[in-house]
């Protein structure tokens, strides 16, 4: 038995496309084994006067259609997400849970807010201000029902670092700039939420965020050591100046604040651990900061140790409305505002989406970002510095089984009561107690487990983590973020410009073609190279793809090939099913590649392009250039046709000119395993369309 020998004209007839999509079979005279292939329907571009759609047109048309479908209730839910849970609130079932969760988070937030305000270089009262109005606003405009917003350690450090070089932390200008920063952050968050630009932050790798957060946590912890040691240290976001100043002032060390701070820190860590491990004692985790404050205040009130510094007088009453007095430093604060906005997207929105998935409700990240922005804008009008979602408080809120945003309202009420009635007591709080709360909170941010995991799983991500954390520690927060983001984007660009390309082989006994490196048992056919491109093809990566294709012409593994012995490659089959997009530059490059192949007597075949890619190729004229008969639905169809050409090398009268170099070894053809494989696969898979007629 032998393969059918087809001329180019016969092949065109063989794979001519029928209108109804049925398979085509041809029996040229004198040939007994025509192949069956599934016809590929080519798009008709002759009457297509409509230009290709622009992505932004699709986006805006989608928005327009969605707006037209929205009812009054949908508009209310979009503008005020709180109505989604208000309409379905079950008072008998939810209120008790929300009440307990709100009280728990409120007890945790009061001492944390004052501690984080000190970290930002602000009086403690501004931590409470930042925990008051933003919480109420977010409960109305925020989409998450469990996210607990307010001051957080990382944002407080960013505020301190941004304002440290502009104003003295003890002056009024420092406070005004912190409030202005909240306004700028809120405006940026609202703009990004309205324009749905939150996806931009996806280009920053998680390993970059983890490395940045870990390094920042170490810097935060070292900056709070001064309250334990009893003497001042340098104000810096770099580890070297901090360590140098700690060592230089060692002769001023005082034992009382060190012992009190260490005792409170140990108690906090033990309570956190027990509350995390024992579910029935999880309230200890939330009560830990308050316990530390009560213990420190009691010791300071009873014993009056002179070497332990106290918080001092705190204004009593709710914050008043005030608009930022000056915008002179707004331009200087914009980079920090953008950085804090990025932190809000990466952490707050990430936490909110995780909690929404866990509690089985939908959350739109852009709507969530808009809610955070409104909370910061209105908060800045009531003396708040930037607020965002807290991982620890949100976790406690969720573990306390908070069901709706009512828990946030209850937390805000507790903050309001503290501002009205408890501020006279706060003046006796030791500074070392607040420092212990900060150190305890940021200790969990040092993500060394992530570093170990990355080292074991992905060395490239571990490199990103190491670079980001190291530059943040030694060169400061801004440099660390820029370097980390730069390397992250560089890796993304490198992956896009150097896509994965696989040489495919056939799995024995099947018509399935897979990567020969992943499946060593897969085999290829002499004279045929099957290449799969696993990415979009565009101007940045087409040069790399062409270089790889040229390499595959000569780099053929002879140990995995089957079929008759041939001198060189005569067919290159491009499997394009993973290609989601192809641009004009890539199409022109493929045309040039085809012409280059043609001069070397190599035929290009294309398999399974998707609708958009196929349309782009058709509009460019490449379908006619290559020939419609060289486009296939499946790789196996292309291989069958190419094998017929290879096997027909003995029929000199039918053989195309570019195949005349093949030998006339009859035994090679008759004994080649490719024929047997093509026949056996039909019995195994029982697919009539794959069969070869005898």
Secondary structure by P-SEA (a helix, b strand, c coil): cccccccaaaaaaaacccccccbbbbbcccccbbbbbbbbbbbbccccccccccaaaaaaaaaaaaaaaccaaaaaaaacccccccccccccccaaaaaaaaaaaaaaaaaaaaaaaaaacccaaaaaaaacaaaaaaaaccccccccccccaaaaaaaaaaaccccccccaaaaaaaaaaaaaaaaaaaaaaaaccccccccccaaaaaaaaaaaaaaaaaaaccccccccccccccaaaaaaaaaaaccccccaaaaaaaaaaaaaaaaaaaaaacccccccccaaaaaaaaaaaaaaaaccccccccccccccccbbbbccccccccccaaaaaaaaaaaaaacaaaaaaaaaaaabbbbbaaaaaaaaaaaaaaaaaaccccccccaaaaaaaaaaccccaaaaaaaaaaaaaaacccccccccccaaaaaaaaaaaacccccaaaaaaaaaccaaaaaaaaaaaaaaacccaaaaaaaaaaaaaaaaaaaaacccccbbbbcccccccccccccccbbbbccbbbbbbccccccccaaaaaaaaaaaacccccccccccccccccbbbbbccccccccaaaaaaaaaaaaaaaaacbbbbbccccaaaaaaaaaaccccccccccccccaaaaaaaaaaaaaacccccccccccccccccaaaaaacaaaaaaaaaaaaaccccccccc
